[in-house]
Amino acid sequence: MKKIFLFVCVGLLTLNGFSQKKKGSSKKAKATVTLPKVDNLQVEVKSGNFQVSIIEKGKTNDALVVKAVDASFTPKDCKLSSFMANGVKLYLLTWTENNLLSTPNKTEDKTTIYNIIYELTSKKQVYSNYQLTNHITEKVSLGGTAASETQEKVRREGFEFVLNPDGTVTQKGKNQQISFAYDKDKMEFRKK
């Protein structure tokens, strides 16, 4: 008798638990990414291009195309800022791209940080830098047996970018550090 009573109580509690659950909505909200705006410049993904649009009197006058992209492109940590270098106002565009490649035995998580500096009056890119970090996780078979182990590696390419308060740029690598200063006559960054 106790078993039957216990069985009925558990059944009623289970039925009550299922009847109280709300059904989730079938529509998934798409994450919106807000892209930065500084002065009369707006970063946009438009017509298959990742670009910096120059807006005058409320209308897009011109655009600096950063790169061609597909519809699924969403830059992360996108920043646009202005600074002075050698008496010239320049604009720094920084963003991060993540790429995950996965197979049953290997996973690669690539993170690339881009830094591009523009000179607006000539609409010219005067400096470009990237820093790639590739985190690899791989299952490796041990000597023809069924045993295996997981190995992790981190590979780096490019340089770490540092914008100094005086408008100079420093690139830091594992074994070297290079400083650049803006040459306003040639409109480019040159090694110090």
Sequence and secondary structure as in RCSB ss.txt:
>XXXX:A:sequence
MKKIFLFVCVGLLTLNGFSQKKKGSSKKAKATVTLPKVDNLQVEVKSGNFQVSIIEKGKTNDALVVKAVDASFTP
KDCKLSSFMANGVKLYLLTWTENNLLSTPNKTEDKTTIYNIIYELTSKKQVYSNYQLTNHITEKVSLGGTAASET
QEKVRREGFEFVLNPDGTVTQKGKNQQISFAYDKDKMEFRKK
>XXXX:A:secstr
 HHHHHHHHHHHHHHHHHHT     S          EETTEEEEEETTEEEEEEEETTEEEEEEEEEE  TT   
EEEEEEEEEETTEEEEEEEEEEEEEEE SSEEEEEEEEEEEEEETTTTEEEEEEEEEEEEEEEEEE TTSS EEE
EEEEEEEE EEEE TTS EEEE SS EEEEEEETTTTEEEE 
